[in-house]
């Protein structure tokens, strides 16, 4: 009978508790998409304010008899938030522990390589079961400061819709102020 050694030293992956972790990049795991949640009250407020300006523009277009108008996204499309790339990253810290963190968004392909000496600034996520996410990376090997960028609610809605919502909110406030004064 062969006796198996159950005392094999397999290094466990730890979750860092420190805000700043210094170490060496070990591995980039396979990335996956995660969706940003869109709060319905915020979306309804933005669409209502933008609808006021949209209605006013339709009236002006009808009076001027000009066609046009861009493609509009439905409420359902806007409610489904933007997706961003999540890449689990393994780093060997200065205490020789293997720690796992998450990189949200994209970085230039040549910015980080396994073996690079890095200093990571981390932030805990809302879900305690998820590892902390990387806010900022200082690649000590190359001297680069890297900040991963993800899609946000505001980038998902787009500048045109936000501008239209701002104008609509200002128009509603102006009408409310004028009616309060008279």
Z-matrix of the N, CA and C atoms (Angstrom, degrees):
N
C 1 1.438
C 2 1.529 1 109.00
N 3 1.331 2 115.54 1 137.48
C 4 1.462 3 121.07 2 -179.36
C 5 1.520 4 108.65 3 -94.00
N 6 1.315 5 115.38 4 128.87
C 7 1.462 6 120.51 5 178.50
C 8 1.524 7 108.42 6 -90.79
N 9 1.335 8 116.37 7 128.25
C 10 1.468 9 120.64 8 -179.52
C 11 1.519 10 109.02 9 -94.34
N 12 1.300 11 114.27 10 140.98
C 13 1.466 12 120.10 11 178.51
C 14 1.524 13 108.72 12 -83.92
N 15 1.318 14 116.85 13 109.18
C 16 1.470 15 120.52 14 179.77
C 17 1.516 16 111.30 15 -88.27
N 18 1.283 17 117.45 16 1.71
C 19 1.453 18 121.89 17 -178.93
C 20 1.525 19 111.74 18 -98.25
N 21 1.327 20 117.66 19 26.39
C 22 1.463 21 119.65 20 178.83
C 23 1.516 22 109.84 21 -61.57
N 24 1.292 23 115.06 22 141.20
C 25 1.459 24 119.64 23 -178.37
C 26 1.529 25 109.93 24 -91.91
N 27 1.298 26 114.77 25 89.42
C 28 1.460 27 119.11 26 173.66
C 29 1.516 28 107.10 27 -99.48
N 30 1.278 29 114.50 28 129.77
C 31 1.460 30 118.74 29 -177.73
C 32 1.523 31 109.44 30 -80.40
N 33 1.283 32 115.54 31 129.75
C 34 1.452 33 120.95 32 179.20
C 35 1.523 34 109.82 33 -85.35
N 36 1.317 35 114.16 34 150.09
C 37 1.456 36 119.87 35 176.17
C 38 1.519 37 107.30 36 -86.15
N 39 1.319 38 116.33 37 127.14
C 40 1.461 39 121.66 38 -177.73
C 41 1.528 40 109.61 39 -106.18
N 42 1.302 41 115.01 40 161.64
C 43 1.465 42 121.24 41 173.33
C 44 1.526 43 106.73 42 -105.61
N 45 1.321 44 117.13 43 122.41
C 46 1.466 45 118.65 44 -177.91
C 47 1.525 46 111.51 45 -68.77
N 48 1.315 47 115.92 46 144.54
C 49 1.460 48 121.18 47 176.71
C 50 1.528 49 111.18 48 -105.40
N 51 1.333 50 116.61 49 -12.46
C 52 1.458 51 120.83 50 -179.42
C 53 1.531 52 109.95 51 -80.60
N 54 1.311 53 116.49 52 155.57
C 55 1.470 54 121.11 53 177.35
C 56 1.522 55 110.11 54 -77.78
N 57 1.338 56 117.98 55 -33.58
C 58 1.464 57 122.16 56 -179.95
C 59 1.527 58 108.51 57 -119.65
N 60 1.325 59 115.51 58 127.08
C 61 1.459 60 122.08 59 179.61
C 62 1.521 61 107.88 60 -122.21
N 63 1.323 62 116.34 61 130.74
C 64 1.460 63 122.07 62 176.23
C 65 1.522 64 107.92 63 -114.60
N 66 1.325 65 115.65 64 136.47
C 67 1.456 66 119.08 65 -179.90
C 68 1.521 67 111.66 66 178.60
N 69 1.322 68 115.46 67 -160.37
C 70 1.469 69 122.66 68 -179.72
C 71 1.515 70 109.52 69 -113.59
N 72 1.335 71 115.59 70 136.82
C 73 1.463 72 120.95 71 175.48
C 74 1.524 73 107.98 72 -65.11
N 75 1.326 74 116.33 73 130.80
C 76 1.456 75 120.25 74 179.94
C 77 1.528 76 110.09 75 -105.61
N 78 1.344 77 115.46 76 -52.23
C 79 1.457 78 117.71 77 -172.31
C 80 1.519 79 111.34 78 -158.85
N 81 1.317 80 114.87 79 142.26
C 82 1.458 81 122.17 80 169.70
C 83 1.523 82 106.47 81 -99.55
N 84 1.317 83 117.25 82 122.55
C 85 1.461 84 121.56 83 179.40
C 86 1.539 85 108.46 84 -82.56
N 87 1.320 86 115.65 85 175.09
C 88 1.470 87 121.10 86 178.69
C 89 1.530 88 109.11 87 -67.46
N 90 1.333 89 117.03 88 128.77
C 91 1.464 90 121.86 89 -179.23
C 92 1.518 91 111.75 90 -81.68
N 93 1.310 92 115.27 91 161.06
C 94 1.465 93 121.82 92 177.35
C 95 1.522 94 108.40 93 -146.69
N 96 1.333 95 116.28 94 165.00
C 97 1.468 96 121.13 95 -178.21
C 98 1.521 97 110.14 96 -92.90
N 99 1.335 98 116.02 97 140.85
C 100 1.464 99 122.91 98 174.05
C 101 1.519 100 107.09 99 -129.42
N 102 1.304 101 116.73 100 143.90
C 103 1.461 102 121.88 101 -175.91
C 104 1.528 103 111.08 102 -96.46
N 105 1.336 104 116.30 103 139.96
C 106 1.463 105 122.21 104 174.08
C 107 1.522 106 107.13 105 -81.10
N 108 1.307 107 117.12 106 131.74
C 109 1.460 108 120.25 107 177.64
C 110 1.519 109 110.18 108 -74.07
N 111 1.331 110 115.26 109 140.30
C 112 1.462 111 121.01 110 177.21
C 113 1.524 112 106.77 111 -114.06
N 114 1.326 113 116.06 112 119.86
C 115 1.460 114 120.52 113 178.89
C 116 1.516 115 110.95 114 -72.91
N 117 1.333 116 116.66 115 129.34
C 118 1.458 117 120.54 116 -176.93
C 119 1.534 118 112.65 117 -62.76
N 120 1.344 119 121.11 118 -40.84
C 121 1.466 120 119.25 119 179.40
C 122 1.537 121 112.78 120 -60.32
N 123 1.322 122 117.00 121 -40.37
C 124 1.468 123 120.39 122 179.26
C 125 1.524 124 109.69 123 -65.23
N 126 1.316 125 116.30 124 -44.65
C 127 1.458 126 121.01 125 -179.07
C 128 1.528 127 111.16 126 -63.66
N 129 1.333 128 117.82 127 -42.85
C 130 1.467 129 121.25 128 179.05
C 131 1.526 130 110.55 129 -63.47
N 132 1.331 131 117.40 130 -42.08
C 133 1.465 132 120.36 131 179.50
C 134 1.528 133 111.34 132 -63.33
N 135 1.326 134 116.90 133 -44.26
C 136 1.467 135 120.68 134 -179.91
C 137 1.522 136 110.38 135 -64.85
N 138 1.328 137 117.20 136 -45.79
C 139 1.468 138 120.13 137 -178.75
C 140 1.521 139 112.49 138 -67.49
N 141 1.326 140 118.04 139 -34.16
C 142 1.464 141 120.79 140 177.68
C 143 1.529 142 110.53 141 -66.34
N 144 1.323 143 115.91 142 -47.74
C 145 1.469 144 119.44 143 179.33
C 146 1.526 145 110.64 144 -63.84
N 147 1.321 146 117.29 145 -40.41
C 148 1.470 147 120.04 146 178.41
C 149 1.520 148 110.85 147 -68.49
N 150 1.329 149 117.66 148 -31.20
C 151 1.470 150 121.72 149 179.32
C 152 1.509 151 112.49 150 -64.53
N 153 1.334 152 117.01 151 -32.57
C 154 1.472 153 120.54 152 178.49
C 155 1.530 154 109.70 153 -62.25
N 156 1.320 155 116.82 154 -47.33
C 157 1.458 156 120.74 155 179.40
C 158 1.525 157 109.76 156 -68.86
N 159 1.333 158 116.99 157 -38.37
C 160 1.469 159 120.25 158 178.05
C 161 1.510 160 112.06 159 -60.50
N 162 1.328 161 116.46 160 -41.35
C 163 1.463 162 120.93 161 177.43
C 164 1.522 163 110.91 162 -64.78
N 165 1.317 164 116.96 163 -42.79
C 166 1.459 165 121.23 164 178.10
C 167 1.529 166 110.94 165 -62.95
N 168 1.324 167 117.89 166 -40.59
C 169 1.466 168 121.36 167 178.39
C 170 1.528 169 111.67 168 -66.11
N 171 1.337 170 117.84 169 -36.63
C 172 1.469 171 120.59 170 177.72
C 173 1.515 172 110.93 171 -63.75
N 174 1.332 173 115.88 172 -40.58
C 175 1.469 174 119.90 173 179.12
C 176 1.523 175 109.91 174 -63.70
N 177 1.343 176 116.68 175 -44.83
C 178 1.469 177 120.43 176 179.89
C 179 1.525 178 110.42 177 -63.99
N 180 1.341 179 117.87 178 -42.12
C 181 1.473 180 120.94 179 178.72
C 182 1.524 181 111.25 180 -63.38
N 183 1.336 182 116.71 181 -38.78
C 184 1.467 183 120.37 182 179.66
C 185 1.518 184 110.54 183 -66.12
N 186 1.321 185 116.30 184 -38.29
C 187 1.465 186 119.81 185 178.70
C 188 1.522 187 111.52 186 -69.09
N 189 1.312 188 117.04 187 -35.38
C 190 1.463 189 121.15 188 -179.01
C 191 1.529 190 111.82 189 -90.14
N 192 1.329 191 117.23 190 -4.63
C 193 1.468 192 123.60 191 179.13
C 194 1.519 193 113.20 192 55.63
N 195 1.286 194 116.54 193 36.45
C 196 1.462 195 118.80 194 176.79
C 197 1.517 196 108.47 195 -106.03
N 198 1.321 197 116.20 196 138.74
C 199 1.466 198 121.48 197 178.66
C 200 1.513 199 109.19 198 -80.31
N 201 1.280 200 114.75 199 -161.07
C 202 1.467 201 118.98 200 175.11
C 203 1.496 202 111.84 201 110.68
N 204 1.269 203 113.79 202 -162.67
C 205 1.464 204 120.96 203 -175.44
C 206 1.505 205 108.92 204 104.87
N 207 1.273 206 116.06 205 136.80
C 208 1.461 207 120.46 206 -177.56
C 209 1.517 208 111.65 207 -85.22
N 210 1.301 209 114.74 208 172.60
C 211 1.455 210 120.85 209 176.41
C 212 1.528 211 108.37 210 -70.80
N 213 1.324 212 115.26 211 134.45
C 214 1.462 213 119.21 212 -178.56
C 215 1.507 214 109.39 213 -107.65
N 216 1.327 215 115.24 214 143.66
C 217 1.455 216 120.10 215 175.78
C 218 1.516 217 108.69 216 -89.29
N 219 1.317 218 116.40 217 142.68
C 220 1.462 219 120.88 218 -178.35
C 221 1.532 220 110.23 219 -76.76
N 222 1.340 221 114.21 220 165.45
C 223 1.456 222 120.56 221 177.41
C 224 1.522 223 110.09 222 -58.57
N 225 1.340 224 115.58 223 -39.87
C 226 1.468 225 120.62 224 -179.44
C 227 1.532 226 110.92 225 -63.00
N 228 1.338 227 116.96 226 -40.75
C 229 1.469 228 120.71 227 178.53
C 230 1.528 229 111.36 228 -66.76
N 231 1.327 230 116.23 229 -39.90
C 232 1.462 231 119.71 230 179.54
C 233 1.526 232 111.43 231 -72.27
N 234 1.335 233 117.43 232 -32.84
C 235 1.466 234 121.18 233 179.68
C 236 1.525 235 110.59 234 -66.39
N 237 1.341 236 116.13 235 -35.49
C 238 1.462 237 119.83 236 176.57
C 239 1.525 238 106.07 237 -74.46
N 240 1.289 239 116.57 238 110.90
C 241 1.461 240 121.40 239 -173.91
C 242 1.516 241 113.30 240 -68.09
N 243 1.312 242 115.73 241 169.10
C 244 1.465 243 120.03 242 178.25
C 245 1.525 244 110.47 243 -70.90
N 246 1.306 245 116.07 244 152.05
C 247 1.453 246 120.73 245 176.60
C 248 1.521 247 109.03 246 -100.10
N 249 1.321 248 115.43 247 148.54
C 250 1.456 249 120.37 248 175.45
C 251 1.510 250 108.75 249 -135.04
N 252 1.316 251 115.55 250 156.69
C 253 1.452 252 122.05 251 -177.79
C 254 1.523 253 110.50 252 -80.22
N 255 1.337 254 116.47 253 131.65
C 256 1.458 255 122.79 254 174.83
C 257 1.522 256 106.89 255 -116.27
N 258 1.331 257 116.36 256 122.19
C 259 1.462 258 121.44 257 179.31
C 260 1.528 259 109.15 258 -119.50
N 261 1.344 260 117.68 259 112.28
C 262 1.464 261 118.55 260 173.69
C 263 1.539 262 109.80 261 -66.99
N 264 1.321 263 115.98 262 135.56
C 265 1.459 264 122.18 263 -176.12
C 266 1.524 265 108.31 264 -125.28
N 267 1.323 266 116.10 265 137.78
C 268 1.462 267 121.13 266 175.97
C 269 1.518 268 108.67 267 -110.13
N 270 1.330 269 114.66 268 133.08
C 271 1.465 270 122.54 269 -177.82
C 272 1.524 271 107.88 270 -131.02
N 273 1.327 272 116.71 271 139.83
C 274 1.470 273 121.81 272 173.76
C 275 1.526 274 106.08 273 -96.75
N 276 1.345 275 116.30 274 112.09
C 277 1.468 276 119.54 275 -175.88
C 278 1.526 277 111.25 276 -79.38
N 279 1.326 278 116.09 277 179.84
C 280 1.470 279 120.95 278 -175.55
C 281 1.529 280 112.05 279 -68.44
N 282 1.347 281 117.63 280 -19.00
C 283 1.466 282 121.20 281 176.38
C 284 1.528 283 110.54 282 -89.46
N 285 1.335 284 117.19 283 11.94
C 286 1.464 285 124.75 284 178.68
C 287 1.532 286 112.65 285 64.55
N 288 1.347 287 116.85 286 25.32
C 289 1.460 288 121.14 287 173.91
C 290 1.520 289 108.69 288 -92.70
N 291 1.318 290 116.95 289 144.89
C 292 1.450 291 122.15 290 173.96
C 293 1.521 292 107.24 291 -90.65
N 294 1.333 293 116.94 292 115.32
C 295 1.464 294 120.97 293 -177.52
C 296 1.524 295 109.78 294 -115.28
N 297 1.337 296 115.09 295 147.91
C 298 1.457 297 120.37 296 178.59
C 299 1.519 298 109.53 297 -113.75
N 300 1.317 299 115.84 298 132.92
C 301 1.448 300 123.68 299 176.41
C 302 1.526 301 107.54 300 -134.61
N 303 1.337 302 117.08 301 170.71
C 304 1.458 303 120.87 302 179.61
C 305 1.522 304 110.54 303 -116.36
N 306 1.319 305 114.92 304 137.39
C 307 1.462 306 122.64 305 174.34
C 308 1.522 307 106.87 306 -104.04
N 309 1.319 308 117.41 307 116.44
C 310 1.462 309 122.36 308 179.46
C 311 1.518 310 109.07 309 -99.74
N 312 1.316 311 116.60 310 126.41
C 313 1.457 312 121.20 311 178.07
C 314 1.511 313 111.37 312 97.37
N 315 1.313 314 114.03 313 -161.26
C 316 1.458 315 120.48 314 -173.85
C 317 1.527 316 110.82 315 -117.77
N 318 1.319 317 114.62 316 151.51
C 319 1.462 318 123.39 317 171.51
C 320 1.523 319 106.77 318 -129.69
N 321 1.337 320 117.68 319 158.06
C 322 1.468 321 118.30 320 173.50
C 323 1.529 322 110.05 321 -57.36
N 324 1.322 323 116.46 322 142.32
C 325 1.465 324 121.44 323 -174.14
C 326 1.529 325 112.50 324 -59.02
N 327 1.309 326 117.12 325 -33.11
C 328 1.467 327 120.10 326 -177.16
C 329 1.523 328 112.90 327 -90.74
N 330 1.326 329 118.30 328 7.25
C 331 1.463 330 120.91 329 -173.83
C 332 1.530 331 113.41 330 -75.27
N 333 1.329 332 117.48 331 -36.40
C 334 1.457 333 121.45 332 -176.51
C 335 1.526 334 110.33 333 -135.64
N 336 1.319 335 114.76 334 140.94
C 337 1.460 336 120.94 335 177.46
C 338 1.522 337 108.56 336 -136.17
N 339 1.336 338 117.34 337 150.58
C 340 1.468 339 118.15 338 173.61
C 341 1.534 340 109.67 339 -56.59
N 342 1.308 341 115.86 340 136.85
C 343 1.457 342 121.52 341 -178.01
C 344 1.519 343 113.25 342 99.49
N 345 1.332 344 118.15 343 -16.71
C 346 1.467 345 120.69 344 178.53
C 347 1.527 346 109.83 345 -65.82
N 348 1.315 347 115.93 346 141.31
C 349 1.461 348 123.07 347 175.50
C 350 1.521 349 106.65 348 -85.34
N 351 1.341 350 116.85 349 121.63
C 352 1.462 351 121.27 350 -173.76
C 353 1.518 352 111.96 351 -131.00
N 354 1.322 353 114.01 352 157.03
C 355 1.460 354 121.70 353 170.07
C 356 1.528 355 105.78 354 -122.99
N 357 1.344 356 116.81 355 119.96
C 358 1.462 357 122.30 356 -175.67
C 359 1.516 358 110.17 357 -107.99
N 360 1.303 359 116.21 358 134.42
C 361 1.461 360 121.65 359 170.42
C 362 1.518 361 105.63 360 -100.98
N 363 1.334 362 116.51 361 123.35
C 364 1.458 363 121.92 362 -171.87
C 365 1.517 364 111.57 363 -113.02
N 366 1.331 365 114.67 364 158.17
C 367 1.467 366 121.88 365 174.57
C 368 1.519 367 107.65 366 -138.11
N 369 1.325 368 116.22 367 133.34
C 370 1.464 369 120.57 368 177.84
C 371 1.525 370 109.48 369 -66.97
N 372 1.319 371 116.18 370 147.49
C 373 1.456 372 120.78 371 178.65
C 374 1.524 373 109.63 372 -93.57
N 375 1.339 374 116.26 373 164.26
C 376 1.467 375 120.48 374 -179.38
C 377 1.523 376 111.24 375 -62.22
N 378 1.324 377 116.36 376 -38.57
C 379 1.460 378 121.13 377 178.42
C 380 1.525 379 108.58 378 -83.43
N 381 1.340 380 118.28 379 115.10
C 382 1.470 381 119.94 380 -176.86
C 383 1.532 382 113.36 381 -67.42
N 384 1.330 383 118.22 382 -14.74
C 385 1.464 384 120.83 383 178.87
C 386 1.531 385 112.36 384 -78.63
N 387 1.335 386 116.80 385 -14.76
C 388 1.467 387 120.69 386 -179.72
C 389 1.524 388 110.36 387 -91.53
N 390 1.330 389 116.84 388 146.47
C 391 1.468 390 118.86 389 176.28
C 392 1.526 391 110.28 390 -68.77
N 393 1.333 392 118.03 391 160.78
C 394 1.462 393 119.80 392 179.25
C 395 1.526 394 110.64 393 -62.75
N 396 1.341 395 114.87 394 154.01
C 397 1.466 396 119.03 395 179.40
C 398 1.522 397 109.56 396 -102.21
N 399 1.312 398 114.67 397 153.82
C 400 1.460 399 121.48 398 -178.73
C 401 1.519 400 109.13 399 -82.96
N 402 1.332 401 116.53 400 124.61
C 403 1.462 402 121.78 401 174.69
C 404 1.525 403 111.18 402 -91.28
N 405 1.327 404 115.14 403 -39.88
C 406 1.466 405 119.99 404 -175.78
C 407 1.519 406 108.87 405 -150.44
N 408 1.310 407 115.16 406 145.07
C 409 1.461 408 121.26 407 179.11
C 410 1.519 409 108.20 408 -125.59
N 411 1.319 410 116.27 409 129.69
C 412 1.458 411 120.73 410 169.77
C 413 1.526 412 105.37 411 -109.35
N 414 1.333 413 116.08 412 111.08
C 415 1.460 414 120.30 413 177.78
C 416 1.520 415 106.29 414 -82.52
N 417 1.318 416 116.71 415 102.07
C 418 1.462 417 121.94 416 -176.47
C 419 1.523 418 111.70 417 -71.26
N 420 1.331 419 116.89 418 -20.32
C 421 1.465 420 121.23 419 177.78
C 422 1.528 421 110.54 420 -70.82
N 423 1.333 422 116.74 421 -44.10
C 424 1.470 423 120.88 422 -177.03
C 425 1.523 424 113.15 423 -103.94
N 426 1.329 425 117.41 424 -13.87
C 427 1.457 426 120.39 425 -178.35
C 428 1.522 427 113.71 426 82.38
N 429 1.329 428 118.53 427 11.47
C 430 1.464 429 121.82 428 -178.64
C 431 1.522 430 111.37 429 -85.75
N 432 1.333 431 115.27 430 142.84
C 433 1.457 432 122.74 431 171.01
C 434 1.522 433 105.80 432 -103.63
N 435 1.325 434 116.87 433 122.31
C 436 1.465 435 121.95 434 -175.31
C 437 1.517 436 110.27 435 -121.56
N 438 1.330 437 116.64 436 135.39
C 439 1.454 438 122.39 437 175.79
C 440 1.519 439 108.23 438 -127.31
N 441 1.337 440 117.60 439 110.77
C 442 1.465 441 118.70 440 178.76
C 443 1.523 442 110.68 441 -68.98
N 444 1.314 443 115.90 442 141.11
C 445 1.464 444 121.61 443 -178.99
C 446 1.514 445 109.54 444 -116.83
N 447 1.334 446 116.24 445 135.34
C 448 1.453 447 121.25 446 177.32
C 449 1.520 448 109.47 447 -119.68
N 450 1.305 449 114.61 448 166.47
C 451 1.458 450 120.07 449 174.47
C 452 1.527 451 108.20 450 -69.02
N 453 1.330 452 115.77 451 145.23
C 454 1.459 453 121.18 452 177.65
C 455 1.523 454 108.91 453 -120.98
N 456 1.314 455 115.89 454 171.98
C 457 1.462 456 120.54 455 176.34
C 458 1.521 457 110.15 456 -57.71
N 459 1.330 458 116.83 457 -41.41
C 460 1.463 459 120.72 458 -175.39
C 461 1.520 460 111.61 459 -71.75
N 462 1.326 461 117.92 460 -36.58
C 463 1.461 462 119.17 461 176.40
C 464 1.526 463 110.48 462 -71.37
N 465 1.330 464 117.01 463 -29.72
C 466 1.463 465 121.55 464 177.59
C 467 1.532 466 110.91 465 -67.61
N 468 1.326 467 116.15 466 -42.75
C 469 1.471 468 119.43 467 -179.98
C 470 1.523 469 110.91 468 -69.59
N 471 1.313 470 117.03 469 -35.17
C 472 1.460 471 120.97 470 175.93
C 473 1.515 472 112.92 471 93.23
N 474 1.344 473 116.15 472 151.53
C 475 1.465 474 120.36 473 -177.31
C 476 1.526 475 113.39 474 -64.76
N 477 1.319 476 118.25 475 -34.86
C 478 1.466 477 119.96 476 -177.90
C 479 1.530 478 110.92 477 -64.72
N 480 1.329 479 116.89 478 -46.91
C 481 1.459 480 120.41 479 -179.89
C 482 1.530 481 110.68 480 -66.61
N 483 1.324 482 117.23 481 -38.64
C 484 1.467 483 119.83 482 179.20
C 485 1.523 484 112.10 483 -67.67
N 486 1.331 485 117.08 484 -38.59
C 487 1.464 486 120.68 485 176.15
C 488 1.521 487 110.13 486 -64.37
N 489 1.317 488 116.16 487 -43.68
C 490 1.458 489 120.74 488 178.71
C 491 1.528 490 110.38 489 -62.98
N 492 1.327 491 118.08 490 -40.34
C 493 1.463 492 121.91 491 178.34
C 494 1.525 493 111.05 492 -66.19
N 495 1.323 494 117.56 493 -38.92
C 496 1.464 495 121.19 494 178.08
C 497 1.520 496 110.60 495 -64.23
N 498 1.328 497 116.03 496 -45.80
C 499 1.475 498 119.55 497 177.82
C 500 1.524 499 110.60 498 -62.69
N 501 1.324 500 117.46 499 -39.66
C 502 1.461 501 121.12 500 178.32
C 503 1.515 502 111.99 501 -64.15
N 504 1.323 503 116.87 502 -42.29
C 505 1.463 504 120.84 503 178.71
C 506 1.527 505 110.62 504 -64.89
N 507 1.338 506 116.78 505 -41.79
C 508 1.473 507 119.92 506 177.00
C 509 1.525 508 111.34 507 -63.55
N 510 1.327 509 117.10 508 -40.32
C 511 1.456 510 121.50 509 178.61
C 512 1.519 511 110.29 510 -63.80
N 513 1.333 512 117.08 511 -44.44
C 514 1.475 513 120.34 512 178.88
C 515 1.528 514 111.34 513 -64.14
N 516 1.349 515 116.41 514 -40.39
C 517 1.469 516 119.25 515 177.95
C 518 1.523 517 111.90 516 -66.00
N 519 1.317 518 116.65 517 -37.54
C 520 1.472 519 120.50 518 178.47
C 521 1.526 520 110.59 519 -65.29
N 522 1.320 521 117.24 520 -44.77
C 523 1.468 522 121.27 521 178.29
C 524 1.523 523 110.64 522 -63.01
N 525 1.338 524 116.30 523 -41.55
C 526 1.472 525 120.22 524 179.56
C 527 1.525 526 110.62 525 -66.12
N 528 1.328 527 117.72 526 -39.81
C 529 1.467 528 120.79 527 179.21
C 530 1.524 529 110.66 528 -67.27
N 531 1.322 530 117.57 529 -42.12
C 532 1.472 531 120.73 530 179.64
C 533 1.537 532 111.26 531 -65.55
N 534 1.329 533 116.53 532 -39.37
C 535 1.470 534 118.97 533 -179.85
C 536 1.535 535 110.81 534 -71.55
N 537 1.314 536 117.96 535 -28.78
C 538 1.460 537 121.16 536 178.42
C 539 1.531 538 110.28 537 -73.41
N 540 1.319 539 117.38 538 -31.80
C 541 1.469 540 121.34 539 -179.50
C 542 1.517 541 112.38 540 -77.90
N 543 1.320 542 118.43 541 -24.82
C 544 1.464 543 120.14 542 -177.87
C 545 1.497 544 112.65 543 -98.14
